Amino acid sequence: MNTAFAYVYDEMLMDARWQRDLGQMENELARRGIESTIMRASTLSEPKKIVAQFEKQGIKNIIVVGSDRLLQHLTPLFPELEATMGFLPIGPSVIGALLGIPSGPKAVDVIAARLIESLDIGEINDRPFLFDVTAPDTTASIDVGGAYRLRPSVRGAIAIRNLASGGTGGLISNPLDGKLEVVLQAQAEEKGGWGWKKKTLTETKVFLEAGTMQSDTPFQVFIDGQGYTGTLFTFSILPKKLKLITGKRLSD
């Protein structure tokens, strides 16, 4: 048993359909000599306690096994962790695709290789986020360094990205540059031939270390997919706060 590693199992792994993949993964971990203590996260309140306990024990590598949801649930802990985090996805995984980690037993190759990247973490209203913050329908403005404000002329969408992907799963926001990518999108009408009007999508993009998103009326935002409502959201970047085992260099 390798005392430098510990594993947090997702409650989804209790489902019989994942037993084959899990068994093959555990056999491969043993073959590589990195099998170790396992704790199962049976409720949504337990994963944070488990990771905090491993951290106090001085575990150097804490590996999350299972779904994207479990890894996202642990995001609030990331800025305070000294341990290196890892991920062994089982089943479909957007996070695995972003990080170059295959789903299933082949993911053990990534953990064994132990390629570590120190990723930025975003923070909005004191809540850490790994991926992005989106406001899908708003006229809120973005404060740019206290110098000026960006505001869509019509209702549009705002995204504040740290680690995010396009439709094909490719990385489009660099989580290593010490900045958040802020994108404002809105539809505008243009006159075409014969008086026809056509709609075009306008996009403004800036890179910020900190800022605010504000509106006179409440609007909804999604922080790593979880919904919140408010009129003022203050955001910033926490550089290199997460040591994470990845399957590829994210700066490439």
Secondary structure by P-SEA (a helix, b strand, c coil): ccccbbbbbccccccccaaaaaaaaaaaaaaaccccbbbbccccccaaaaaaaaaaacccbbbbcccaaaaaaaccccccccbbbbbbcccccaaaaaacccccccaaaaaaaccccbbbbbbccccccccccccccccbbbbccccbbbbbcccbbbbbccccccccccccccccccbbbbbbbbbbbbbcccbbbbbbbbbbbbbbcbbbbbbcbbbbbbcccccccccbbbbbbbcccccccccccccc
